[in-house]
Amino acid sequence: MSDEKRCPDCEEPLTEMRLQGSDAVGTPTIVSEEPTDGFLSSVRADEILTPVPYVCPDCRRTLFYAEE
């Protein structure tokens, strides 16, 4: 199975991008404040993830994935 991320709308391979200006305001991060049973339940409270944007070159849909 391929690790390539695909657009859920048109199935085109997504292109990894970076957030512009993140150095001026600090690097955005995703952290878990409390362990929960719902969304992101596998993320530990001490784990910090970085949102990485992926853009579809065809329809321009942008998706953010939480990556280490």
One Martini backbone bead per residue (centre of mass of N, CA, C, O) as a GRO file, in nm:
protein
   68
    1MET     BB    1   0.097   0.036   0.022
    2SER     BB    2   0.067   0.364  -0.015
    3ASP     BB    3   0.176   0.688   0.127
    4GLU     BB    4   0.011   0.842  -0.061
    5LYS     BB    5  -0.165   1.126  -0.081
    6ARG     BB    6  -0.517   1.184  -0.143
    7CYS     BB    7  -0.780   1.320  -0.282
    8PRO     BB    8  -1.119   1.296  -0.189
    9ASP     BB    9  -1.240   1.420  -0.461
   10CYS     BB   10  -1.008   1.338  -0.721
   11GLU     BB   11  -0.745   1.143  -0.650
   12GLU     BB   12  -0.510   1.317  -0.634
   13PRO     BB   13  -0.204   1.388  -0.563
   14LEU     BB   14  -0.050   1.530  -0.302
   15THR     BB   15   0.111   1.834  -0.200
   16GLU     BB   16   0.360   1.934  -0.015
   17MET     BB   17   0.373   2.191   0.223
   18ARG     BB   18   0.416   2.521   0.369
   19LEU     BB   19   0.410   2.754   0.610
   20GLN     BB   20   0.391   3.084   0.585
   21GLY     BB   21   0.536   3.265   0.849
   22SER     BB   22   0.604   3.070   1.097
   23ASP     BB   23   0.862   3.220   1.208
   24ALA     BB   24   0.723   3.493   1.311
   25VAL     BB   25   0.494   3.322   1.506
   26GLY     BB   26   0.569   3.047   1.501
   27THR     BB   27   0.523   2.715   1.541
   28PRO     BB   28   0.278   2.522   1.473
   29THR     BB   29   0.077   2.320   1.699
   30ILE     BB   30  -0.022   1.995   1.833
   31VAL     BB   31  -0.201   1.936   2.138
   32SER     BB   32  -0.268   1.749   2.426
   33GLU     BB   33  -0.436   1.811   2.728
   34GLU     BB   34  -0.616   1.542   2.722
   35PRO     BB   35  -0.715   1.243   2.756
   36THR     BB   36  -0.917   1.069   2.518
   37ASP     BB   37  -1.177   0.887   2.333
   38GLY     BB   38  -1.148   1.049   2.081
   39PHE     BB   39  -1.005   1.263   1.917
   40LEU     BB   40  -0.676   1.190   1.936
   41SER     BB   41  -0.640   0.947   2.155
   42SER     BB   42  -0.328   0.863   2.074
   43VAL     BB   43  -0.240   1.126   2.199
   44ARG     BB   44  -0.019   1.251   2.397
   45ALA     BB   45   0.034   1.509   2.616
   46ASP     BB   46   0.363   1.512   2.535
   47GLU     BB   47   0.276   1.542   2.241
   48ILE     BB   48   0.405   1.692   1.938
   49LEU     BB   49   0.247   1.837   1.656
   50THR     BB   50   0.259   1.908   1.305
   51PRO     BB   51   0.116   2.098   1.069
   52VAL     BB   52   0.062   1.969   0.733
   53PRO     BB   53   0.028   2.079   0.419
   54TYR     BB   54  -0.199   1.970   0.156
   55VAL     BB   55  -0.223   1.993  -0.207
   56CYS     BB   56  -0.427   2.005  -0.475
   57PRO     BB   57  -0.345   2.060  -0.811
   58ASP     BB   58  -0.643   2.060  -0.922
   59CYS     BB   59  -0.864   2.173  -0.677
   60ARG     BB   60  -0.711   2.302  -0.406
   61ARG     BB   61  -0.729   2.127  -0.181
   62THR     BB   62  -0.682   2.152   0.179
   63LEU     BB   63  -0.473   1.956   0.398
   64PHE     BB   64  -0.422   1.862   0.738
   65TYR     BB   65  -0.144   1.703   0.897
   66ALA     BB   66  -0.039   1.529   1.175
   67GLU     BB   67   0.306   1.562   1.255
   68GLU     BB   68   0.634   1.494   1.389
   0.00000   0.00000   0.00000
